[in-house]
Amino acid sequence: MQTHRLRAGMIVFLALITLGSLAGCTTYTWPDGSKKTVLGVAPEDENKRYEEPQAEGVRYRTPGEIPEQQN
C-alpha cells in the first residue's frame, strides 16, 4: 500500500515538472511551415492591441535573424 502511494506521488510530481517546464514556451511558425519552440515570452511587438499593428503596416522577419528595434 505504501509503495502504491509513493509511485502515484512520483507520477504526479513528474507530470507537474513536465507541464511546468512547458509553461514558458512559445512556438513560432514560419511561412515555410517550419516550427521552433523557444523558452520565454512573445516579443513585445506581438503583445499589442489589434489596432496598433494595423496602423504600423506589415513587417517581415527572416527566421534566425534578430529584427532591429523600432521606437
URKAVEN-V897336 format. One record per pair of residues at least 24 apart in sequence whose C-alpha atoms are under 6 Angstrom apart, sorted by the first residue. I is the first residue (numbers start at 1). J is the second residue. D is the distance in Angstrom with one decimal. If there is no record, write none. Layout:
<<I/J/D> <I/J/D>>
This chain:
none
